[in-house]
Amino acid sequence: MSYQASFRVWRGDSDGGDLEDYAVEVNEGEVVLDIIHRLQATQAPDLAVRWNCKAGKCGSCSAEVNGRPRLMCMTRMSTFAEDEVVTVTPMRAFPVIRDLVTDVSFNYVKAREVQSFTPPAGLAPGDYRMQQVDVERSQEFRKCIECFLCQNTCHVVRDHEENKPAFSGPRFLMRIAELEMHPLDVADRRDTAQEQHGLGLCNITKCCTEVCPENIRITDNALIPMKERVADKRYDPIVWLGNRLFRRPGR
């Protein structure tokens, strides 16, 4: 069974743009990305949209549907009433290239700033030994498909462009937490998380967790534990006393 849906799609580029209205056919079982593709095929061949797998695993088709950051390929048309206007706009936290395509290079810059996995000196890769419980703790974080919806919805950068140089966002703070919790990573990432990646700017509103298509508990399982580790190092009186008593010469 098909019907005509009312779509409002943002069209434009870095110089500006506006929402344009379209009436598009919708068939049973389709998702928003299907409708965007039909719109390209029938009415707007120059509509720019980024996508790849159409299976919720590549993270390419991120956009905002009725104001909520979503993967278009995972947003079923059945969630909207037939007479509802469906508005599709590009992610707001990143500069628009054209139409629904945004420049997400900010995220790759931040990724390069995270210190890579640092095993103990002299330990060969084939000699890694870990308990299964330690593996499972950070396994959840490796489900990330880098759709950057969490980055887009985080109001620290969404509403404050000036914070971007000092704030890496939930995706990369989660990466730091993953490495900090890794039993074979010997780097102390607590100071850099706070001072270079802006962990202190996160006020744990859980907006990043709410939009994650992989249902990763970013706030509860990564950001809050990382904040606790930073607080322990900086403010725990026993840790402070130990650092004073056992300070290395010349420090």
LINTACOR-V749680 format. One record per backbone hydrogen bond with DSSP energy under -0.5 kcal/mol. CO is the residue of the C=O (numbers start at 1). NH is the residue of the N-H. If there is no record, write none. Layout:
# LINTACOR-V749680
co=CO nh=NH
co=CO nh=NH
This chain:
# LINTACOR-V749680
co=3 nh=5
co=3 nh=26
co=5 nh=7
co=5 nh=24
co=6 nh=86
co=7 nh=22
co=8 nh=88
co=9 nh=20
co=11 nh=18
co=12 nh=99
co=13 nh=16
co=16 nh=13
co=18 nh=11
co=20 nh=9
co=22 nh=7
co=22 nh=24
co=24 nh=5
co=26 nh=3
co=27 nh=30
co=30 nh=77
co=31 nh=34
co=31 nh=35
co=32 nh=36
co=33 nh=37
co=34 nh=38
co=35 nh=39
co=36 nh=40
co=37 nh=41
co=38 nh=42
co=39 nh=43
co=39 nh=44
co=44 nh=47
co=48 nh=100
co=59 nh=62
co=61 nh=72
co=63 nh=65
co=63 nh=70
co=64 nh=66
co=64 nh=89
co=65 nh=68
co=68 nh=65
co=70 nh=63
co=70 nh=72
co=71 nh=74
co=72 nh=32
co=72 nh=33
co=72 nh=75
co=74 nh=76
co=75 nh=32
co=76 nh=79
co=77 nh=80
co=81 nh=84
co=84 nh=6
co=84 nh=86
co=85 nh=87
co=86 nh=8
co=86 nh=88
co=87 nh=66
co=87 nh=89
co=88 nh=10
co=89 nh=64
co=91 nh=94
co=95 nh=103
co=97 nh=14
co=98 nh=101
co=100 nh=102
co=101 nh=97
co=101 nh=98
co=102 nh=104
co=103 nh=95
co=104 nh=107
co=104 nh=108
co=105 nh=109
co=106 nh=110
co=107 nh=111
co=108 nh=112
co=109 nh=113
co=110 nh=113
co=110 nh=114
co=111 nh=114
co=117 nh=119
co=118 nh=186
co=120 nh=123
co=122 nh=124
co=124 nh=127
co=125 nh=128
co=131 nh=134
co=131 nh=135
co=132 nh=136
co=133 nh=137
co=134 nh=138
co=135 nh=139
co=136 nh=140
co=138 nh=141
co=138 nh=142
co=139 nh=142
co=140 nh=143
co=141 nh=144
co=148 nh=152
co=149 nh=153
co=150 nh=154
co=153 nh=155
co=154 nh=157
co=154 nh=158
co=155 nh=159
co=160 nh=163
co=161 nh=164
co=163 nh=166
co=163 nh=167
co=164 nh=167
co=169 nh=172
co=169 nh=173
co=170 nh=174
co=171 nh=175
co=172 nh=176
co=173 nh=177
co=174 nh=178
co=175 nh=179
co=176 nh=180
co=177 nh=181
co=179 nh=182
co=182 nh=185
co=184 nh=186
co=187 nh=189
co=189 nh=193
co=190 nh=194
co=191 nh=195
co=192 nh=196
co=192 nh=197
co=193 nh=199
co=197 nh=168
co=198 nh=201
co=198 nh=202
co=199 nh=202
co=206 nh=210
co=207 nh=211
co=208 nh=212
co=209 nh=212
co=212 nh=215
co=216 nh=218
co=217 nh=221
co=218 nh=222
co=218 nh=223
co=219 nh=224
co=222 nh=226
co=223 nh=227
co=224 nh=228
co=225 nh=229
co=226 nh=230
co=227 nh=231
co=228 nh=232
co=229 nh=233
co=230 nh=234
co=231 nh=235
co=231 nh=236
co=232 nh=236
co=236 nh=240
co=237 nh=241
co=238 nh=242
co=239 nh=243
co=240 nh=244
co=241 nh=245
co=242 nh=246
co=244 nh=247
co=248 nh=251
